[in-house]
Amino acid sequence: MDLGGILLPILALTLGVATSVYFTVLWWQCRGSSEHAKGLLFWAIGLFLMFWFQVPAILIGFGKTITVTDFNFFFALTFPITFLALILFYFGILRISWVSLSMKSKNLFFGWLGLAIFFFSYQFIVNKGIISTYLLPLGGNILFYLPIRLIIVFAVIKLLSQPGIRTPSGIFGVICILGEMALGAARNIFVIKNVLRYPPQFWYIVLSGSKFFFTTQTLSVILLTLGFFFLHRAFHRQLKSI
């Protein structure tokens, strides 16, 4: 039994669940009263969806053997779910910072999002959730995961232009989110680089045998949790000062 491989994912899961519940309670108390509350709800749902990746890490840490079918379907399902979580994080940042996109930016973003929905839906309808080609791991990472991470990076950096966010809490929150985006991009590049080493049906071997992947995924959940919590504090103080 790998204690390190168990405790770190459990810590991430606990922090993530606690913060998701906390944001949901805050949203419920302030629902309908502010864009800030709606942003918290987006973050709460996004964090909940991100918990999925901690499940296999904990099971593997306990020594459970995961079959090809289970692992293959799990990650085929997790691809669109995690992408949706990133989209919700972005929506939450826009809501909580009162930023509105131009009509051109909205059209480009939602056109690209529609393409992503078609792409992931096609994979499940045609391949029935089974990864049988390189299209899902490669296309998903190159066309959708890396771009949404870059979009979030630019949005978070832009937050620092707001004086109320240039506080210790706000700066720490931004650093945590940027750190997660860097780790996430590194994982995406890791998958792109290594997936071609195996037939597409067995690409999960790249992940199941990689401590780098699961460790950075766990750290990502922790960084997101801390980042969103401290950003919320910074924006909340800014609201109270208005």
Legacy VTK file of the C-alpha trace (Angstrom):
# vtk DataFile Version 3.0
C-alpha trace
ASCII
DATASET POLYDATA
POINTS 242 float
0.000 0.000 0.000
1.406 3.386 -1.051
0.557 5.796 1.782
1.846 8.809 -0.139
-0.254 7.805 -3.114
-3.324 7.575 -0.866
-2.981 10.529 1.509
-2.306 13.216 -1.107
-5.376 12.358 -3.249
-7.529 12.060 -0.109
-6.282 15.492 1.024
-7.141 16.943 -2.392
-10.549 15.266 -2.355
-11.313 16.533 1.153
-10.233 20.113 0.387
-12.114 20.076 -2.903
-15.341 18.741 -1.394
-15.172 21.167 1.535
-14.594 24.185 -0.739
-17.284 23.084 -3.188
-19.801 22.759 -0.349
-18.659 26.107 1.086
-19.150 27.897 -2.249
-22.544 26.219 -2.708
-23.699 27.391 0.739
-22.523 30.959 -0.007
-24.344 30.880 -3.338
-27.534 29.633 -1.646
-27.386 32.417 0.919
-26.882 35.110 -1.752
-28.587 33.455 -4.739
-30.026 35.848 -7.259
-28.484 38.878 -5.555
-25.154 39.253 -7.326
-22.892 38.081 -10.119
-20.407 37.149 -7.389
-22.797 34.491 -6.077
-23.287 33.045 -9.572
-19.511 32.870 -10.001
-19.226 30.892 -6.769
-21.815 28.407 -8.034
-19.860 27.882 -11.263
-16.703 27.243 -9.226
-18.513 24.864 -6.866
-19.836 22.733 -9.731
-16.467 22.832 -11.531
-14.579 21.669 -8.444
-17.109 18.870 -7.941
-16.500 17.648 -11.504
-12.719 17.780 -11.017
-12.946 15.257 -8.146
-13.320 12.403 -10.637
-9.598 12.099 -11.241
-8.908 11.430 -7.566
-10.889 8.158 -7.644
-8.420 5.985 -9.609
-5.461 7.545 -7.786
-6.912 6.495 -4.419
-7.912 3.027 -5.665
-4.461 2.406 -7.152
-2.900 3.610 -3.884
-4.915 0.965 -2.012
-3.567 -1.623 -4.447
-6.761 -2.196 -6.386
-6.298 -3.589 -9.870
-8.202 -1.607 -12.496
-9.211 -3.463 -15.645
-8.663 -2.222 -19.175
-12.398 -1.689 -19.706
-12.895 0.215 -16.444
-9.907 2.496 -16.960
-10.629 3.085 -20.639
-14.258 4.047 -20.060
-13.394 6.121 -16.982
-10.993 8.362 -18.872
-13.193 8.524 -21.951
-15.917 9.861 -19.652
-13.574 12.109 -17.690
-12.280 13.925 -20.784
-15.520 15.882 -21.438
-16.363 16.178 -17.733
-13.026 17.793 -16.882
-13.285 20.040 -19.927
-16.716 21.150 -18.690
-15.170 21.892 -15.277
-12.590 24.171 -16.914
-15.344 25.958 -18.847
-17.242 26.523 -15.583
-14.088 27.879 -13.936
-13.791 30.399 -16.766
-17.458 31.395 -16.517
-17.006 31.798 -12.763
-14.022 34.110 -13.261
-16.021 36.248 -15.689
-19.010 36.426 -13.336
-17.097 37.154 -10.168
-14.966 39.862 -11.806
-17.864 41.564 -13.638
-16.073 41.112 -16.972
-18.247 40.935 -20.102
-16.991 39.652 -23.431
-17.433 41.589 -26.654
-19.932 40.198 -29.159
-17.082 39.027 -31.411
-15.362 37.239 -28.513
-18.651 35.620 -27.494
-19.291 34.353 -31.016
-15.770 32.916 -31.306
-15.885 31.338 -27.853
-19.315 29.752 -28.167
-18.555 28.592 -31.720
-15.446 26.825 -30.398
-17.448 25.463 -27.439
-20.056 24.095 -29.855
-17.267 22.349 -31.762
-16.058 20.818 -28.492
-19.551 19.549 -27.657
-19.812 17.975 -31.115
-16.340 16.431 -30.784
-16.946 14.795 -27.401
-20.504 13.741 -28.291
-19.228 12.145 -31.500
-16.683 10.109 -29.513
-19.397 8.660 -27.293
-22.017 8.110 -29.976
-19.669 6.500 -32.499
-17.196 4.766 -30.171
-19.618 4.179 -27.260
-17.182 5.596 -24.718
-14.336 3.293 -25.768
-11.050 4.926 -26.767
-10.201 3.047 -29.967
-8.321 5.779 -31.857
-5.861 8.535 -31.010
-8.466 11.188 -31.829
-9.830 11.655 -28.293
-6.560 11.874 -26.305
-4.716 13.876 -28.973
-7.536 15.995 -30.392
-9.045 16.620 -26.981
-5.773 17.908 -25.557
-4.602 19.945 -28.558
-7.904 21.460 -29.674
-9.694 21.965 -26.374
-7.732 21.412 -23.151
-4.714 23.564 -23.981
-6.811 26.427 -25.449
-9.192 26.650 -22.477
-6.218 26.709 -20.115
-4.673 29.580 -22.077
-8.002 31.426 -22.018
-8.176 31.035 -18.222
-4.560 32.209 -17.853
-5.276 35.432 -19.761
-8.503 35.993 -17.798
-6.784 35.498 -14.438
-3.826 37.738 -15.311
-6.305 40.410 -16.379
-7.799 40.305 -12.873
-4.647 41.934 -11.540
-5.609 45.112 -13.381
-8.320 45.576 -10.749
-6.902 47.449 -7.714
-9.059 45.482 -5.290
-7.441 42.228 -6.401
-3.871 43.448 -5.928
-4.012 42.343 -2.295
-2.169 39.443 -0.616
-5.300 37.241 -0.905
-5.949 38.173 -4.527
-2.339 37.788 -5.646
-2.004 34.433 -3.856
-5.236 33.233 -5.472
-4.018 34.253 -8.929
-0.651 32.528 -8.368
-2.391 29.291 -7.305
-4.661 29.267 -10.371
-1.768 30.057 -12.716
0.197 27.254 -11.048
-2.632 24.808 -11.710
-2.903 25.920 -15.336
0.847 25.300 -15.745
0.557 21.825 -14.188
-2.506 21.052 -16.304
-0.750 22.138 -19.501
2.226 19.968 -18.534
-0.116 16.978 -18.170
-1.716 17.699 -21.533
1.709 17.842 -23.193
2.731 14.664 -21.329
-0.274 12.807 -22.775
0.331 14.174 -26.279
4.002 13.186 -26.113
3.549 9.688 -24.689
0.204 8.424 -25.997
1.647 7.329 -29.345
3.915 4.823 -27.588
1.006 2.353 -27.312
-1.963 1.280 -29.431
-4.896 3.640 -28.751
-6.837 0.957 -26.850
-3.968 0.758 -24.319
-3.027 4.424 -24.019
-4.222 4.315 -20.388
-0.901 2.577 -19.613
0.702 5.983 -20.053
-1.401 7.228 -17.144
-1.680 4.204 -14.884
2.093 3.857 -14.683
2.792 7.565 -14.223
3.200 9.070 -10.766
3.740 12.417 -12.491
0.222 12.421 -13.930
-1.665 11.537 -10.753
0.542 13.618 -8.438
0.177 16.752 -10.556
-3.562 16.109 -10.928
-3.878 15.964 -7.155
-1.798 19.125 -6.737
-4.020 20.790 -9.341
-7.139 20.199 -7.256
-5.376 21.612 -4.185
-4.165 24.689 -6.098
-7.603 25.310 -7.621
-9.234 25.017 -4.211
-6.820 27.494 -2.627
-6.864 29.778 -5.655
-10.630 30.131 -5.865
-10.986 30.457 -2.090
-8.519 33.359 -1.859
-9.861 35.031 -5.005
-13.322 34.874 -3.450
-11.976 36.522 -0.295
-10.336 39.299 -2.309
-13.473 39.992 -4.354
-15.677 39.761 -1.268
-13.601 42.415 0.499
-13.761 44.565 -2.619
-17.574 44.268 -2.630
-17.779 45.230 1.051
-15.654 48.321 0.453
-17.940 49.626 -2.317
LINES 1 243
242 0 1 2 3 4 5 6 7 8 9 10 11 12 13 14 15 16 17 18 19 20 21 22 23 24 25 26 27 28 29 30 31 32 33 34 35 36 37 38 39 40 41 42 43 44 45 46 47 48 49 50 51 52 53 54 55 56 57 58 59 60 61 62 63 64 65 66 67 68 69 70 71 72 73 74 75 76 77 78 79 80 81 82 83 84 85 86 87 88 89 90 91 92 93 94 95 96 97 98 99 100 101 102 103 104 105 106 107 108 109 110 111 112 113 114 115 116 117 118 119 120 121 122 123 124 125 126 127 128 129 130 131 132 133 134 135 136 137 138 139 140 141 142 143 144 145 146 147 148 149 150 151 152 153 154 155 156 157 158 159 160 161 162 163 164 165 166 167 168 169 170 171 172 173 174 175 176 177 178 179 180 181 182 183 184 185 186 187 188 189 190 191 192 193 194 195 196 197 198 199 200 201 202 203 204 205 206 207 208 209 210 211 212 213 214 215 216 217 218 219 220 221 222 223 224 225 226 227 228 229 230 231 232 233 234 235 236 237 238 239 240 241
